[in-house]
Amino acid sequence: MDETIKKSLQATACKVRMGVLTGTFHAKSGHPGGSLSIADLVTYLYCVKMHTDPKHPDMPERDRLVLSKGHTAPALYAILAEKGFFDKKELESLRHIGAMLQGHPCIKTPGVDMSSGSLGQGISAACGMALAGKLKAADYHVYAILGDGEIEEGQVWEAAMFAAHYGLDNLTAIVDNNGLQIDGKITEVCSPEPIDKKFEAFGWHVIVVEDAHDFDRLEAAFNEAESIVGKPVCIIQKSIKGKGVSFMENQVGWHGSAPNAEQYEQGMNELKAALAEVEA
């Protein structure tokens, strides 16, 4: 990847992380940990891979994204704001009564393609979108982001079976494999491992990204995904929960806890320093 493009993506990812902290701090609730772990992913998707238009968010030919792990909506909202789907000021009203940005994605929000939040259901909706695209001979691609704890849900595997059966090669699922869920380590709660072998057994092409915060590796994975014909693709990205904020990284307690004023200031200062370093 060109270094100039990479630096631009790194800068945007820093801003997305700032948006995550801003939203959860003002809401006094939310899920910063998993939102931070997908910040680089959503940055890459919306800035490089996906065909979207903030001025025409509902255009039929757009690529679709379903955030199946809907509790990480702060990351989705932050990148949508960065791309101009709505004003960044809206992030400060996250989860407020009467505000546009709900705690989980709502399809009425500009740029949001599917309401989600009930874990396991988003990937099924993504399968439906992909099948509709096949039946209409449409050119759009569907992306679905799942949590590694979420794939403990049985519905995920029903959807996996469906996608392979119908050869949905216009569907790419990304499993955010940060190793932690609300009750602890996924390996201790109800292990879904080996994730790669399971998706392969269900007929998917699987790509493992060892560092989800490396844009070169993300690009290589998505380029490979585009070359696959006849079957859906699952990208398993190994990420760090809370990535970018030192005291949140790999800490299960930040799955669903909002920062207080002091923590917000510390986190924002760290991210501003990282942004300054990238832009230097």
N, C-alpha and C positions, 0 to 999 in steps of 0.2 A: 504494500500500500504506500502511496506517495506520502512523504513525511508531512507535507503541508496539510493534506486531507486528514491524516491521523491526528495532528495537533488540533485541528478544528473539531474533530469528533471528541477528543479528550476534553477540550474546553466546554463543549456542549454537555457532555456527561457530568462535568462538575456542576454546571448550572442546573441540570436535572436533579442532582443530589441536593443542591440548595433548595430547589422547589419542594422536594420531599420533606426536608426539615421544616421549611416554611409552613407547608400545609399541616403537618402533624402537630407542630408547635401551636399554631393558632386554633387548631381543632381541639387540642388537649386530649387527643385520642388518635388512633390509627395504627398503621403497621409500617414503621420505617425500615426495619431490618430487611425484609424481603423486597421492599421497594428499592432500596439501595443496591441490592445484589443484581437487579435487572436493569439498572440505570444505563450501563454500557450497551446492553442488548437493545433496549428500545431506542437509544440514540442511533445505533447502527441501522436498525430497521427503518426508522422514519427519515433519517438523513441520507441514507445510501440506497437501501434495498426497495423500499415500498413506493409505489406510485400513488400519491395522494395529492390533494389540492385543498389547502385551508379555505380558499374562496368558494370552493364547491365540494364540501365535505361528503355529500351524498352522491357524487357522480357514479353512475353505474359501473364504469370501467376501473374504478379504484381498487387497489389491493386492500384486503381486509385483515384486521387484527382482532383476535378474541383473547382478552386477558382472562383465561380460565381461573387463574389464581387471583380472583377479583379483589381480594383484600389489599393487594399491592397497587391499587388505583393511584396513590400519590405519584408514583413514577410515570404512569401513563398520562396523568393530568399535566405533569411537569413538562414532558416532551411535547405534548399537544400545545401547551402554552408557548414553549420555545419556538414551535413551528408556526405559530400565529393563528391557531384555530380559535383561540379566545384570549382575552387579556390576562397577563400574568397576575394581576391584582386578584383575580378570582381564586388563586391558590390560598389566599388568606382566609377565605370563607369556607374552606373544606369542612364538610360535615355540619355546617350551621343550618339551622331550620330555615327553609325557604331559599337556600342558596342553590346554585346550579350544580356544584360538585358534591355529589353524595359520597358516602363512605365506600361504596362499591360502584363500579361503572354503570352508568345508565345510558341507554341508547339515545336519549333525548339530548345528551351533551354533544356538541359539535365535535366530530372526529371519533366518537365512540361507536363502534360497529355492532356491539352486542352487550346487553345488560348481563352482568355476571356477579358471582359472589358465592353461590351455592357450589362448593367444591365438587369437581367432577363433571359438571354440566356444560361448562364452556367448550370443552373439546367436542362434545356432541353437536353443539350448535355450529362449530367450525366445520365439522364433517358435513352438515347439511348445506352450509354455504358452498363448500367445495363441490359437492354433488350437483347443486344447482348450477354452478359454473360449468361443470361438465355437460349437463343436459342442454344448456343454452349455448354451448361452444364459446363461452366467454373467455376472455384472456386474463382475467384477474387471478391473483394467487391469495391463498388464505394462510395466515400464520396464527398459531395458538400458543400461548405461553402457559405452561403448567408448573406447579410446584412439585418438588419431590415428595413432600408429605401428601399432597393432593392425590398422587397416583396410587395411594392406598385405597382410594375409592373404586369400587367395582365398576361403576359406570364408565370410567376411563377405559377399561379393557374391552367393554362392549363397543365403545366408539373405535378403539384400535382395530378390533375385528372387522367392523363395518368399513373403515377406511381402506383397509387392505383388500377386502372383498371387492370393493368397487373401484379399485385401482386409482385412488385419489392422489395422483402425482402433482396436483395443484394445491396440496396441503402440506405444510411444514409445521410440525409441533416442536416446541422447544421446552425441554424440561430444565427448570432452574434448580440444579443440583447443589444446593448450599449445605445440605446435610442436617439442617435443623428445622423443626416444626414447633408448634406452640407448646407441646409438652416435653420437648427435648430432642435428642438425636433421633433421626429417622430410623437408624439401625436398632435403636432400643425401644421405640414406640411400637412400630409394626413394619419391619424392614421390607422395602420394595425391591431390594437388591436381588439379583443383578439386573439393573434397569435396562442395560443395553440388550442383554440376552432375551429379556421378556419381550421387548418391542420387536426384535428380530424374529422371535417365535411367532409373533402375530402377523408377520409378513411385511414389516417396515424396513426401509433402508436406514441404518443407524450411523450417526456421526458423533464422535465424542470430542468435545472441546475441553482440553485440559485446563485452560485459563480463560474464563469467560470475560475477563477484564483486559484482554489483549485483542485489539481491533484487527490485527493481522490474522489471528487465529479465527476470529469470527468471520472475517471475509472469506477465508479459505473454506470454512464449513458451509457457508451459504452458497458459495460458488459451486461446491460439490453437490449440494442439494439441488441446485438448478439443473444439473446434468442428469438427474435420475428420472427415468421414464417408466411408467407402469405401476409404481407403488408410492405410497406416502413416505415422507422422510421425518425421522425424529432426530433432532439435535440435542444431545445431552451436554449442557454447559456446566462445568464445575466452577462454582462461584463462591464468593465469601459473603455471608449474610452480614449486612451492615457495612459493606465495602465503602471506604472513603472517609468514614468517621471512626477514629481510632478506638474510642471506648464502646462503640457499638459492634465492632467486627467480631464475628464468631461468638456472639453472646445471645443465647436463646431468649433472654429476658427482653430483648428489643424486638421480638417478633411482633408484639402488639402493645408497646408502651410508647407514649409520646415524650419528647424531651421537655424538661422544665426550662425556665429562662436561662439559667446558668449553662445547662447542657446545650441548649440551642445556640447560645453565643459561642461556646467552645467549638461545636461542630461547624458552625458557619465560618468561624475564623480558620479552621483547618482547610475547609473547602476553598475559601478565598485564597489562601496561601497556595494550594494546589493549582488553582486557576491561574494565579499570577505566574507560577513557575512554567506552566504550559505556554502561556502567552508571551513569556519573556523572549 
